[in-house]
Amino acid sequence: MKLRTLVFRLAWTGVIVLFMAAFVWWALKPGELPQTPQSITKAKGGTAPNPTTQVINAGEYLARMGDCVACHTEPGGKPFAGGRAMATPFGNIYVPNITPDEDTGIGKWTADEFYRMMHTGIGRDGSLLYPAMPFASYTKVTRADSDAIFAYIQSVPPVKLKNRPHELRFPFNKRELLLGWRTLYFKAGEYEPDTTQSAQWNRGAYLVEGLGHCTMCHTAINALGGTKESKEFEGGMIPNQNWYAPSLTNNREGGLGDWSLKDIGDLLQVGISQRATVYGPMAEVTYNSLQYMTDEDTAAMAVYLKSLPKKDAEPPPTDAAKLVQPAVMERGRQIYDKQCAMCHHSQGKGYPPSYPPLAGNPSITMATPVNPIRIVLNGGYPPGTRKNPRPHGMPPFAHVLNDDDVAAVVTYIRVAWNNAGTPVLPTQVSGLRALMPE
């Protein structure tokens, strides 16, 4: 009896299961599940779009464009945890922790407070930020982009690391003096498109003038740490780094008027081009930031940079200024033939893009010889980028050449092959050598 009951129950269970399976097949029909946007995306081999994820991804891209990691991450430290000393002519500024830690970072900030900081240079507690934070450029960033950056930063792992107080000399340690600085050098306002220009040009202007904060280096900084709008992109020494950021408006320096858009874009995104190679601080910018740009944004920046008005800040040197003692020129030629010609060609033509040309290269013949002297002393590599992961570099020669040798060879490359540079003195070399780390 018990066996017959068990069989009867199993039979009915099987019927019910078959009925449910038939109903599911009829209702959904294999291969014809309801076509929601998520299922359509998955059917195409992707993942379902998530609005929050999209905003965070956009914010990550924009944060890279702003090169936030360069300042807010200590070498070898946790991303965005701050603590890095930023040397200025007024003392050290210690960059703050901007991870979402609630005690030591910006975990308690709101999007409104973050935008106010970006737009006006005023912190959450109402304090005025020092202009080492490029809020004079970031003020041009739109609210939507600021919110995306904030969403991304709030998504990174929080790091509990207390901020260090700045070490600024008196009277620069008095924040109230920043009121005067802001009156002279700061004007808040989002970027306003130029209706006479193309959408591509405006996109490039927005990136260069805003998140890219290119004027921070390529505009001379005065004794108060300010820049003049009339001098934008005309070049200047980078304080405490002893590199010269060339003028982007003067074709005697880094002016891009006769460059192709491809060469400009390659230099920004790849780090090398047929015309030049990035070294020093610009190599760091390409490594941390510009290599991650889309091709469309790279092209937009190139279009804008190429359109900058030409401003010849000073006339080229006269023949008398270019005169070099024959013995110095011969000494420089011999050193060049022995140490440099293999990579840069006997006539300075180089082997671009791996080895840049020296003949006709404005970065060699600028009024200040700081950069070529530093490259000869320190050597250097362009950054390893996604489009150039294994760059060719130049070894240092500080241990091989004395000050007279370096002055001679740099003089040679600045005046040979019809280059329009001027001679270099050994004292200029010794001054830069003294700044090298031991």
C-alpha positions as CSV (number, residue, x, y, z in Angstrom):
1,M,0.0,0.0,0.0
2,K,2.7,2.4,0.9
3,L,4.6,1.5,-2.3
4,R,1.5,2.2,-4.5
5,T,1.0,5.6,-2.7
6,L,4.6,6.6,-3.3
7,V,4.4,5.7,-7.0
8,F,1.2,7.7,-7.3
9,R,2.7,10.8,-5.8
10,L,5.8,10.6,-7.9
11,A,3.7,10.3,-11.0
12,W,1.7,13.4,-10.1
13,T,4.9,15.3,-9.3
14,G,6.2,14.4,-12.8
15,V,3.0,15.6,-14.4
16,I,3.2,18.9,-12.5
17,V,6.9,19.4,-13.5
18,L,6.1,18.7,-17.2
19,F,3.2,21.1,-17.1
20,M,5.3,23.9,-15.6
21,A,8.1,23.3,-18.1
22,A,5.6,23.5,-21.0
23,F,4.1,26.7,-19.6
24,V,7.6,28.3,-19.3
25,W,8.4,27.2,-22.9
26,W,5.2,28.7,-24.2
27,A,5.5,31.9,-22.3
28,L,9.1,32.7,-22.9
29,K,10.0,30.5,-25.9
30,P,13.7,29.6,-25.9
31,G,15.8,32.2,-27.6
32,E,13.0,34.8,-27.3
33,L,13.5,36.2,-23.8
34,P,12.2,39.7,-23.2
35,Q,14.6,42.1,-24.9
36,T,15.5,44.6,-22.3
37,P,18.4,46.9,-23.0
38,Q,20.5,44.9,-20.6
39,S,19.8,41.6,-22.4
40,I,20.4,43.2,-25.8
41,T,23.8,44.5,-24.6
42,K,24.7,41.0,-23.2
43,A,23.6,39.3,-26.4
44,K,26.1,41.5,-28.2
45,G,28.9,40.3,-26.0
46,G,29.0,43.4,-23.7
47,T,27.8,44.2,-20.2
48,A,24.7,46.1,-19.2
49,P,25.4,49.8,-19.0
50,N,25.0,51.3,-15.5
51,P,24.5,55.0,-15.2
52,T,26.6,55.3,-12.0
53,T,29.4,53.3,-13.6
54,Q,29.3,55.5,-16.7
55,V,29.6,58.6,-14.6
56,I,32.5,57.2,-12.6
57,N,34.3,56.1,-15.8
58,A,33.8,59.6,-17.3
59,G,35.2,61.0,-14.0
60,E,38.2,58.8,-14.2
61,Y,38.9,60.0,-17.7
62,L,38.5,63.7,-16.7
63,A,40.7,63.2,-13.6
64,R,43.4,61.9,-15.9
65,M,43.0,64.9,-18.1
66,G,43.4,67.1,-15.0
67,D,46.5,65.1,-14.0
68,C,45.3,64.9,-10.4
69,V,47.4,61.9,-9.6
70,A,50.6,63.8,-10.4
71,C,50.3,66.0,-7.3
72,H,48.0,64.1,-5.0
73,T,50.0,60.8,-5.0
74,E,53.3,60.5,-3.2
75,P,55.8,58.4,-5.3
76,G,55.3,54.9,-4.2
77,G,52.3,55.9,-2.1
78,K,48.5,55.2,-2.3
79,P,46.6,56.9,-5.1
80,F,45.3,60.3,-4.2
81,A,46.4,60.0,-0.5
82,G,48.4,63.2,-0.7
83,G,51.4,64.0,1.5
84,R,53.6,65.0,-1.4
85,A,55.8,68.0,-0.9
86,M,55.4,70.6,-3.7
87,A,58.4,72.9,-3.7
88,T,57.6,76.6,-4.4
89,P,59.7,79.8,-4.2
90,F,57.8,80.5,-0.9
91,G,58.4,77.1,0.8
92,N,56.9,73.6,0.7
93,I,53.2,73.0,0.1
94,Y,52.0,69.6,1.2
95,V,49.3,68.2,-1.1
96,P,46.2,67.0,0.7
97,N,44.6,63.6,0.9
98,I,41.6,63.5,-1.5
99,T,40.6,59.9,-1.0
100,P,37.0,59.4,0.4
101,D,38.3,58.7,3.9
102,E,35.9,60.6,6.2
103,D,38.5,61.6,8.8
104,T,41.5,62.6,6.7
105,G,40.2,62.8,3.2
106,I,37.2,64.3,1.5
107,G,34.7,61.5,2.4
108,K,32.3,64.0,4.0
109,W,32.4,66.4,1.1
110,T,29.4,67.0,-1.1
111,A,29.4,67.5,-4.8
112,D,28.4,71.1,-4.2
113,E,31.4,71.7,-2.0
114,F,33.7,70.0,-4.5
115,Y,32.5,72.2,-7.3
116,R,32.9,75.3,-5.2
117,M,36.5,74.3,-4.6
118,M,37.2,73.6,-8.3
119,H,35.3,76.8,-9.4
120,T,36.4,79.3,-6.8
121,G,39.4,77.8,-5.0
122,I,37.7,77.8,-1.6
123,G,37.8,74.7,0.6
124,R,35.0,73.0,2.4
125,D,35.9,74.9,5.6
126,G,35.9,78.2,3.8
127,S,39.7,78.5,3.6
128,L,41.3,80.0,0.6
129,L,43.4,77.5,-1.4
130,Y,47.0,78.3,-2.4
131,P,47.3,78.7,-6.2
132,A,49.6,75.6,-6.4
133,M,46.1,74.0,-6.8
134,P,45.4,75.2,-10.4
135,F,41.9,76.4,-9.6
136,A,42.5,79.4,-11.9
137,S,42.3,76.9,-14.7
138,Y,39.9,74.4,-13.1
139,T,37.3,77.2,-12.7
140,K,36.5,76.7,-16.4
141,V,35.4,73.1,-15.8
142,T,31.7,72.6,-16.2
143,R,29.5,71.5,-13.3
144,A,28.7,68.2,-15.0
145,D,32.4,67.4,-15.4
146,S,33.2,68.4,-11.8
147,D,30.4,66.1,-10.6
148,A,31.8,63.2,-12.6
149,I,35.3,63.8,-11.2
150,F,33.9,63.9,-7.7
151,A,32.0,60.6,-8.3
152,Y,35.2,59.0,-9.4
153,I,37.3,60.2,-6.5
154,Q,34.6,59.0,-4.1
155,S,34.8,55.6,-5.7
156,V,38.6,55.0,-5.0
157,P,39.7,53.2,-1.9
158,P,39.8,55.5,1.2
159,V,43.2,56.0,2.8
160,K,43.6,57.2,6.3
161,L,46.5,59.6,6.1
162,K,46.5,62.9,7.9
163,N,47.4,66.0,5.9
164,R,50.7,67.7,6.7
165,P,50.8,71.4,7.4
166,H,52.5,73.6,4.9
167,E,56.0,74.9,5.5
168,L,55.7,78.4,4.0
169,R,57.8,81.4,5.0
170,F,56.3,84.5,6.5
171,P,54.3,86.3,5.2
172,F,53.3,83.7,2.7
173,N,51.9,81.5,5.4
174,K,49.2,84.0,6.0
175,R,46.2,82.9,3.9
176,E,44.5,86.2,4.2
177,L,47.1,87.6,1.8
178,L,45.5,85.4,-0.8
179,L,42.7,87.9,-1.1
180,G,45.1,90.3,-2.8
181,W,46.5,87.6,-5.0
182,R,43.0,86.5,-6.1
183,T,42.1,90.1,-6.9
184,L,45.1,90.4,-9.2
185,Y,45.2,87.0,-10.8
186,F,42.0,85.1,-10.5
187,K,38.7,85.3,-12.3
188,A,36.1,82.6,-11.7
189,G,34.0,81.4,-14.6
190,E,33.2,78.3,-16.6
191,Y,34.5,78.0,-20.1
192,E,32.3,79.9,-22.6
193,P,32.4,78.5,-26.1
194,D,33.5,80.8,-28.9
195,T,30.6,80.8,-31.4
196,T,32.9,81.8,-34.2
197,Q,35.0,78.6,-33.9
198,S,34.2,75.0,-34.6
199,A,33.1,72.5,-32.0
200,Q,36.4,70.7,-32.2
201,W,38.3,74.0,-31.6
202,N,36.1,74.7,-28.6
203,R,36.7,71.2,-27.2
204,G,40.4,71.7,-27.5
205,A,40.3,75.1,-25.9
206,Y,38.2,73.7,-23.0
207,L,40.7,71.0,-22.3
208,V,43.9,73.1,-22.8
209,E,42.6,76.1,-20.8
210,G,40.7,74.1,-18.2
211,L,41.6,70.6,-17.0
212,G,44.9,70.6,-18.9
213,H,46.0,73.8,-17.0
214,C,48.7,74.2,-19.6
215,T,49.3,77.9,-18.7
216,M,50.6,76.8,-15.3
217,C,53.9,75.9,-16.9
218,H,53.8,77.6,-20.3
219,T,53.3,81.1,-18.9
220,A,55.9,83.0,-16.9
221,I,55.2,83.3,-13.2
222,N,56.1,86.5,-11.5
223,A,57.5,87.2,-8.0
224,L,54.0,86.8,-6.4
225,G,53.3,83.5,-8.1
226,G,50.8,85.0,-10.6
227,T,50.5,85.0,-14.3
228,K,49.2,87.7,-16.7
229,E,46.5,86.8,-19.2
230,S,48.4,88.9,-21.8
231,K,51.4,86.6,-21.5
232,E,49.6,83.3,-21.7
233,F,51.4,80.5,-23.5
234,E,54.5,82.7,-24.0
235,G,56.8,80.4,-22.0
236,G,58.7,80.6,-18.8
237,M,60.9,78.8,-16.2
238,I,59.1,76.3,-14.1
239,P,59.8,77.4,-10.5
240,N,62.0,75.1,-8.4
241,Q,62.2,72.5,-11.2
242,N,64.8,74.3,-13.4
243,W,63.2,73.4,-16.7
244,Y,62.0,75.9,-19.2
245,A,58.5,75.5,-20.6
246,P,58.8,76.9,-24.1
247,S,56.5,79.5,-25.6
248,L,53.7,77.9,-27.6
249,T,53.1,81.2,-29.5
250,N,56.7,81.9,-30.7
251,N,58.0,79.7,-33.5
252,R,61.5,80.4,-32.3
253,E,60.7,78.3,-29.3
254,G,57.9,75.8,-29.2
255,G,55.5,77.6,-31.5
256,L,53.3,75.1,-33.4
257,G,52.3,77.2,-36.3
258,D,54.3,75.2,-38.9
259,W,53.7,71.8,-37.2
260,S,51.2,69.3,-38.7
261,L,48.3,68.4,-36.5
262,K,49.6,64.8,-36.4
263,D,52.9,65.9,-35.0
264,I,51.3,68.0,-32.3
265,G,48.9,65.1,-31.4
266,D,51.7,62.5,-31.4
267,L,53.9,64.7,-29.1
268,L,51.0,65.1,-26.6
269,Q,49.7,61.5,-26.6
270,V,52.6,59.4,-27.6
271,G,55.5,61.4,-26.3
272,I,57.4,61.4,-29.6
273,S,56.8,62.8,-33.0
274,Q,58.7,63.5,-36.2
275,R,59.5,67.0,-34.8
276,A,60.4,66.5,-31.2
277,T,60.3,64.4,-28.0
278,V,59.0,65.3,-24.6
279,Y,61.4,65.2,-21.6
280,G,61.4,66.5,-18.1
281,P,58.1,67.7,-16.6
282,M,56.3,67.4,-19.9
283,A,57.2,63.7,-20.0
284,E,55.5,63.3,-16.7
285,V,52.4,65.0,-18.0
286,T,52.2,62.7,-21.0
287,Y,52.8,59.6,-18.9
288,N,50.2,60.5,-16.2
289,S,47.7,62.2,-18.3
290,L,47.8,62.8,-22.0
291,Q,48.5,59.3,-23.2
292,Y,45.0,58.3,-22.0
293,M,43.3,60.9,-24.1
294,T,41.0,59.7,-26.9
295,D,42.2,60.4,-30.4
296,E,39.3,62.8,-30.8
297,D,40.4,64.9,-27.8
298,T,44.0,64.7,-28.8
299,A,43.1,66.1,-32.3
300,A,40.9,68.8,-30.7
301,M,43.8,70.0,-28.5
302,A,46.1,70.0,-31.5
303,V,43.7,72.1,-33.4
304,Y,43.5,74.7,-30.6
305,L,47.2,74.8,-29.9
306,K,48.1,75.2,-33.5
307,S,45.7,78.2,-33.7
308,L,47.4,80.2,-30.9
309,P,48.4,83.6,-32.2
310,K,52.0,84.0,-33.2
311,K,53.9,86.3,-30.9
312,D,57.6,86.8,-31.5
313,A,58.7,87.8,-28.0
314,E,62.2,88.8,-29.2
315,P,64.1,89.0,-32.4
316,P,66.5,86.2,-33.4
317,P,70.1,86.7,-32.4
318,T,72.4,88.7,-34.6
319,D,75.3,87.2,-36.3
320,A,77.6,88.8,-33.8
321,A,75.7,87.2,-30.9
322,K,76.1,83.8,-32.6
323,L,79.9,84.1,-32.9
324,V,81.8,81.1,-31.4
325,Q,85.5,80.8,-30.9
326,P,86.8,78.3,-33.5
327,A,88.5,76.2,-30.8
328,V,85.2,75.8,-28.9
329,M,83.3,75.0,-32.1
330,E,85.9,72.3,-33.0
331,R,85.8,70.8,-29.5
332,G,82.0,70.7,-29.7
333,R,82.1,69.0,-33.1
334,Q,84.5,66.3,-31.9
335,I,82.4,65.5,-28.9
336,Y,79.3,65.5,-31.0
337,D,80.8,63.1,-33.6
338,K,82.0,60.8,-30.8
339,Q,79.0,60.8,-28.5
340,C,75.9,62.1,-30.4
341,A,76.1,61.5,-34.1
342,M,75.3,57.8,-33.9
343,C,71.7,58.6,-32.7
344,H,71.2,62.2,-34.0
345,H,73.0,61.8,-37.4
346,S,76.2,63.6,-38.4
347,Q,74.2,66.5,-39.8
348,G,71.8,66.7,-36.9
349,K,68.9,65.2,-38.9
350,G,68.2,62.6,-36.3
351,Y,66.3,59.4,-36.9
352,P,62.7,60.4,-36.0
353,P,60.6,59.6,-34.2
354,S,62.9,57.5,-32.0
355,Y,65.8,60.0,-32.1
356,P,64.7,63.6,-32.6
357,P,66.4,66.0,-35.1
358,L,68.6,68.7,-33.7
359,A,69.0,70.7,-36.9
360,G,66.1,73.2,-37.1
361,N,64.8,72.1,-33.7
362,P,63.5,75.2,-31.9
363,S,63.8,73.4,-28.5
364,I,67.6,73.4,-29.1
365,T,67.9,77.1,-30.1
366,M,65.6,78.8,-27.6
367,A,67.0,82.0,-25.9
368,T,67.7,80.0,-22.8
369,P,69.9,76.9,-23.2
370,V,68.6,75.3,-19.9
371,N,66.8,72.3,-21.4
372,P,69.6,71.1,-23.8
373,I,72.2,71.5,-21.0
374,R,70.0,69.4,-18.6
375,I,69.4,66.7,-21.2
376,V,73.2,66.4,-21.9
377,L,73.9,66.3,-18.2
378,N,71.1,64.1,-17.0
379,G,70.1,62.2,-20.1
380,G,66.5,61.3,-20.3
381,Y,63.8,59.1,-21.7
382,P,60.5,60.0,-23.2
383,P,57.6,58.3,-21.3
384,G,56.5,54.8,-21.9
385,T,53.1,55.2,-23.3
386,R,50.4,52.9,-24.7
387,K,51.4,53.8,-28.3
388,N,55.1,53.8,-27.5
389,P,55.7,51.3,-24.7
390,R,59.4,50.9,-25.2
391,P,60.9,54.3,-25.9
392,H,64.5,55.0,-26.9
393,G,66.3,57.2,-24.5
394,M,69.5,59.2,-24.0
395,P,72.2,58.3,-21.4
396,P,73.5,60.9,-19.1
397,F,76.9,62.5,-19.8
398,A,77.5,64.4,-16.6
399,H,80.1,61.7,-15.5
400,V,81.8,61.7,-18.9
401,L,81.9,65.4,-19.9
402,N,83.2,68.3,-17.8
403,D,81.6,71.8,-17.8
404,D,83.8,73.0,-20.7
405,D,82.9,69.9,-22.7
406,V,79.2,70.2,-22.1
407,A,79.3,73.9,-23.0
408,A,81.2,73.2,-26.2
409,V,78.8,70.4,-27.5
410,V,75.7,72.3,-26.6
411,T,77.1,75.4,-28.3
412,Y,77.8,73.3,-31.3
413,I,74.3,71.9,-31.7
414,R,72.8,75.4,-31.1
415,V,74.8,77.0,-34.0
416,A,75.7,74.2,-36.4
417,W,73.5,73.4,-39.5
418,N,72.2,77.0,-39.7
419,N,70.6,76.7,-36.2
420,A,69.8,80.1,-34.8
421,G,71.1,79.6,-31.2
422,T,73.8,81.4,-29.2
423,P,76.9,80.1,-27.4
424,V,76.8,78.5,-24.0
425,L,79.2,79.3,-21.2
426,P,80.7,76.8,-18.8
427,T,79.4,78.7,-15.9
428,Q,75.8,78.0,-17.1
429,V,76.6,74.3,-17.1
430,S,78.2,74.4,-13.6
431,G,75.1,76.2,-12.2
432,L,72.8,73.4,-13.4
433,R,75.2,70.6,-12.5
434,A,75.2,71.9,-8.9
435,L,71.5,71.3,-8.8
436,M,71.8,67.7,-9.7
437,P,71.1,65.1,-6.9
438,E,74.3,63.6,-5.5
